Amino acid sequence: MNNLRIVEVNDAYCQVTGFKPDNVIGKRPKIKTKTGRNRQLESYIAREVQSTGHWSGELWMLGANGQKMALDLAVTKLALKKREKAQFYYLGVFSDITSRKDNEEALLTLSTRDAITGLPNRNLFMESCTQAISSCNDTFPSLLVILVDIDNFRKINDLLGHQAGDFLLKDIATRLQTCLDKGYTIARFSSDEFAILVPPYLYSGMTIFFAKKLADTILKSFTRPFIHNDVETTISASCGLAVYPDNGHDTEHLLRAADSALSHAKSQGQNRFQFFDSTLHSLDPKVLTQESALLKGIENNEFILVYQPKYSGNGNELSGFEALARWPQTDGSSVPPNEFIPLAESNGTIIKLTDTLLVQVFATVQQWIRQELVFGRVAINISALHFQNPSLVDTLSQLLKEYAVPAQNIELEITESAMMDNPELALRQMRTLKSLGFTIALDDFGTGHSSLGQLKNFPIDVLKIDRSFILDIVNGEQDRNITSTIIRLAKYLNMEVVAEGVETEEQAYLLSIMGCNILQGYYFSKPLMSDAALRLLEEIKVQQQIKLSNT
C-alpha cells in the first residue's frame, strides 16, 4: 500500500469515519488501531487484491475522533484505460458494523461471564476445567478444584436486600482474586457459590499440605468484615476440594466430588473445608447406573411428551395444553417423572433433556398450525437451572426461526425458586423471553418463598395454583381461603390463573365460582399421547364447523 494514494472519498465515508476529504485525499490508506498502525493487515490486503483482484472482510480501525469502529470492507481492483494504457484503481466499499460487533461482544460476555461479579460463569469454568484436564500429562498429571459456598447467604440477602447482596458478591470476588494466584481460574458457580481451578502446571507435584494451606487462605480471607454503605457484615464460607484424577476422571465427576466434599464440610459446621474422601462420600453405584441410563435415554431420544388439556373455568372450552415429559421403557413400563427429573436436575442434564423436549413441542405446534387447528397455548416446564442459563434464549430463538412457530403459542412455566434464587437475573431473562413473544407462567405458586411485593415486579402472565391447595379445597377452609386469595391476587395483577390437579366435579365447581380462568386435571382429561391430542383437536374443529353451518 506504500505506492497507493487516496484520490476520492464520498460523503458517506466522511459521515461514518469523521474524516474530511482534506484529511485523507492524496495520502496513503492506513489501518490504525488503539495499539498503532496495523501494517501486517495492510500488507495482507494489498497482496490479496494484487493476486486475486478482490478482498473482503471485517476489521477494526480508529475514526477521526479516535473511537474504535468496525467495518465490513470490500476492496476491488479496477482497470481503466486512458490513452490505450491500463491504469489501475482500487475501489473500497464498506459499511459500519460497530453496533453489531459491540452487541456480539456483549452477548459473548453475557454467555461466559457473571453479570454481577464479572468473573467467569459456570459454563466457562467447566470449559476451562475440561481443557485443563485434557492438558494433563506425565509432567503435570493433576489439578485441584475447590468449591466455595457462602454460609447463610440467603439470610444475608433477605436481611440487607438483594442490592447489598450483589455488592457483597462483588467484594467476595475481589477478595478471592486478591488472595489467590493470578494463574488460578476463579468463577461464580451459582447464586452463593464460587469455584476455583488450580491448573496442572501450578498444582502438579504439590502435596496435600499445599491444598490445605490454600483452603485455609480462602477461609481466612472472609474473617475481615465486609463494609457497604457503612454497614459492616461478617460472613464465613465452607470449601469442598477434589483432585484430578484421584477423585474424578472428567469435569462432571470431579465437580460432583467437590460438591459432595462441600456438603460434608457444611454439615460439620461453618468456616470449614473438606477433601473428597470415598469412605465418607460414596458415589452410589445405583445412582451412577441411573445417570448412565438417563444420558443414554437423552441421546437416543427415548423421552416423549404427553399433552394434558386445560379448559376454561366453566369446563366447556379448550384453552390449551401442558406438555409433560415421560420416559417409556422397552418392557412397557415407564420411569416416573418424580424420579428422572430430580436426577436430571442434580447432574445438570436437565438442560439437554429440556432442549430435546422443546424440539418436540415446536414440531407438534407447527403440525397443529398447518392443520389449522385451534389449541390455545402449549405450556412446558423450564427448570431453575435452565432458566438461569443464557443458552435458553438462544435455543428458543433458534427454534422460533426453524419451525416458524409464533411464540404466542408457547407458554414457559418456571418455579418460584427459579425466580427468587437471583431476582435480577430472572427479571432480565423474563423480559428477554417476553420480548420474543413467549407467555411466562409461574408454576406451583404458593409453595415457594416469593412475596406478593416481589411478584408484582415480574412480567408474569399466568399463576398456576399448586395442586396441594386444590386437593382439600372442598373440605378444607384454609386451602379454600388460600386458593380464593391467589385467584383474587392474580386478577389484581392482570394475570390468568390456572388450577392444576382438579379431579372432582366439586373442585371444578368451587374453582369456577371463585373466578379461576383455567382448570386442568384428571376430572377433565388425563395427559394424552400426541396422536390422541391431535384427534381431540380435530374433533373440536369438526364440532365448530358443524356449529357454524347451523347458524
C-alpha positions, 0 to 999 in steps of 0.5 A, spaced: 500 500 500 506 504 500 505 506 492 497 507 493 494 514 494 487 516 496 484 520 490 476 520 492 472 519 498 464 520 498 460 523 503 458 517 506 465 515 508 466 522 511 459 521 515 461 514 518 469 515 519 469 523 521 474 524 516 474 530 511 476 529 504 482 534 506 484 529 511 485 523 507 485 525 499 492 524 496 495 520 502 496 513 503 490 508 506 492 506 513 489 501 518 490 504 525 488 501 531 488 503 539 495 499 539 498 503 532 498 502 525 496 495 523 501 494 517 501 486 517 493 487 515 495 492 510 500 488 507 495 482 507 490 486 503 494 489 498 497 482 496 490 479 496 487 484 491 494 484 487 493 476 486 486 475 486 483 482 484 478 482 490 478 482 498 473 482 503 472 482 510 471 485 517 476 489 521 477 494 526 480 501 525 480 508 529 475 514 526 477 521 526 475 522 533 479 516 535 473 511 537 474 504 535 469 502 529 468 496 525 467 495 518 465 490 513 470 492 507 470 490 500 476 492 496 476 491 488 481 492 483 479 496 477 482 497 470 481 503 466 484 505 460 486 512 458 490 513 452 490 505 450 494 504 457 491 500 463 491 504 469 489 501 475 484 503 481 482 500 487 475 501 489 473 500 497 466 499 499 464 498 506 459 499 511 459 500 519 458 494 523 460 497 530 453 496 533 453 489 531 460 487 533 459 491 540 452 487 541 456 480 539 461 482 544 456 483 549 452 477 548 459 473 548 460 476 555 453 475 557 454 467 555 461 466 559 461 471 564 457 473 571 453 479 570 454 481 577 461 479 579 464 479 572 468 473 573 467 467 569 460 463 569 459 456 570 459 454 563 466 457 562 469 454 568 467 447 566 470 449 559 476 451 562 476 445 567 475 440 561 481 443 557 485 443 563 484 436 564 485 434 557 492 438 558 494 433 563 500 429 562 506 425 565 509 432 567 503 435 570 498 429 571 493 433 576 489 439 578 485 441 584 478 444 584 475 447 590 468 449 591 466 455 595 459 456 598 457 462 602 454 460 609 447 463 610 447 467 604 440 467 603 439 470 610 444 475 608 440 477 602 433 477 605 436 481 611 440 487 607 436 486 600 438 483 594 442 490 592 447 489 598 447 482 596 450 483 589 455 488 592 457 483 597 458 478 591 462 483 588 467 484 594 467 476 595 470 476 588 475 481 589 477 478 595 478 471 592 482 474 586 486 478 591 488 472 595 489 467 590 494 466 584 493 470 578 494 463 574 488 460 578 481 460 574 476 463 579 468 463 577 461 464 580 458 457 580 451 459 582 447 464 586 452 463 593 457 459 590 464 460 587 469 455 584 476 455 583 481 451 578 488 450 580 491 448 573 496 442 572 502 446 571 501 450 578 498 444 582 502 438 579 507 435 584 504 439 590 502 435 596 496 435 600 499 440 605 499 445 599 491 444 598 490 445 605 494 451 606 490 454 600 483 452 603 485 455 609 487 462 605 480 462 602 477 461 609 481 466 612 480 471 607 472 472 609 474 473 617 475 481 615 468 484 615 465 486 609 463 494 609 457 497 604 454 503 605 457 503 612 454 497 614 459 492 616 457 484 615 461 478 617 460 472 613 464 465 613 464 460 607 465 452 607 470 449 601 469 442 598 476 440 594 477 434 589 483 432 585 484 430 578 484 424 577 484 421 584 477 423 585 474 424 578 476 422 571 472 428 567 469 435 569 462 432 571 465 427 576 470 431 579 465 437 580 460 432 583 466 430 588 467 437 590 460 438 591 459 432 595 466 434 599 462 441 600 456 438 603 460 434 608 464 440 610 457 444 611 454 439 615 460 439 620 459 446 621 461 453 618 468 456 616 470 449 614 473 445 608 473 438 606 477 433 601 473 428 597 474 422 601 470 415 598 469 412 605 465 418 607 462 420 600 460 414 596 458 415 589 452 410 589 453 405 584 445 405 583 445 412 582 451 412 577 447 406 573 441 411 573 445 417 570 448 412 565 441 410 563 438 417 563 444 420 558 443 414 554 435 415 554 437 423 552 441 421 546 437 416 543 431 420 544 427 415 548 423 421 552 416 423 549 411 428 551 404 427 553 399 433 552 394 434 558 388 439 556 386 445 560 379 448 559 376 454 561 373 455 568 366 453 566 369 446 563 366 447 556 372 450 552 379 448 550 384 453 552 390 449 551 395 444 553 401 442 558 406 438 555 409 433 560 415 429 559 415 421 560 420 416 559 417 409 556 421 403 557 422 397 552 418 392 557 412 397 557 413 400 563 415 407 564 420 411 569 416 416 573 417 423 572 418 424 580 424 420 579 428 422 572 427 429 573 430 430 580 436 426 577 436 430 571 436 436 575 442 434 580 447 432 574 445 438 570 442 434 564 436 437 565 438 442 560 439 437 554 433 433 556 429 440 556 432 442 549 430 435 546 423 436 549 422 443 546 424 440 539 418 436 540 413 441 542 415 446 536 414 440 531 407 438 534 405 446 534 407 447 527 403 440 525 397 443 529 398 450 525 398 447 518 392 443 520 389 449 522 387 447 528 385 451 534 389 449 541 390 455 545 397 455 548 402 449 549 405 450 556 412 446 558 416 446 564 423 450 564 427 448 570 431 453 575 437 451 572 435 452 565 432 458 566 438 461 569 442 459 563 443 464 557 443 458 552 435 458 553 434 464 549 438 462 544 435 455 543 428 458 543 430 463 538 433 458 534 427 454 534 422 460 533 426 461 526 426 453 524 419 451 525 416 458 524 412 457 530 409 464 533 411 464 540 404 466 542 403 459 542 408 457 547 407 458 554 414 457 559 412 455 566 418 456 571 418 455 579 418 460 584 425 458 586 427 459 579 425 466 580 427 468 587 434 464 587 437 471 583 431 476 582 435 480 577 437 475 573 430 472 572 427 479 571 432 480 565 431 473 562 423 474 563 423 480 559 428 477 554 423 471 553 417 476 553 420 480 548 420 474 543 413 473 544 413 467 549 407 467 555 411 466 562 407 462 567 409 461 574 408 454 576 406 451 583 405 458 586 404 458 593 409 453 595 415 457 594 418 463 598 416 469 593 412 475 596 406 478 593 411 485 593 416 481 589 411 478 584 408 484 582 415 486 579 415 480 574 412 480 567 408 474 569 402 472 565 399 466 568 399 463 576 398 456 576 395 454 583 399 448 586 395 442 586 396 441 594 391 447 595 386 444 590 386 437 593 382 439 600 379 445 597 372 442 598 373 440 605 378 444 607 377 452 609 384 454 609 386 451 602 379 454 600 381 461 603 388 460 600 386 458 593 380 464 593 386 469 595 391 467 589 385 467 584 383 474 587 391 476 587 392 474 580 386 478 577 389 484 581 395 483 577 392 482 570 394 475 570 390 468 568 390 463 573 390 456 572 388 450 577 392 444 576 390 437 579 382 438 579 379 431 579 372 432 582 366 435 579 366 439 586 373 442 585 371 444 578 365 447 581 368 451 587 374 453 582 369 456 577 365 460 582 371 463 585 373 466 578 379 461 576 380 462 568 383 455 567 382 448 570 386 442 568 386 435 571 384 428 571 376 430 572 377 433 565 382 429 561 388 425 563 395 427 559 394 424 552 399 421 547 400 426 541 396 422 536 390 422 541 391 430 542 391 431 535 384 427 534 381 431 540 383 437 536 380 435 530 374 433 533 373 440 536 374 443 529 369 438 526 364 440 532 365 448 530 364 447 523 358 443 524 356 449 529 357 454 524 353 451 518 347 451 523 347 458 524 
